[in-house]
């Protein structure tokens, strides 16, 4: 989920440079709250069947 949140923030872009970690945290929190209020869907690029095939060596039967 962290990768999804990071990707969304990256796609939304920032109009200014963030001066410090606290400002970044506030900006990210504002964006997350805004996105959650819109209730936008997640477009999953993979499905369980594909993932099981690709990760079979990590999760043997």
Secondary structure, 3 states (H helix, E strand, C coil): CHHHHHHHHHHHCCCCCCCCHHHHHHHHHHHHHHHHHHCCCCCCCCCHHHHHHHCCCCCCC
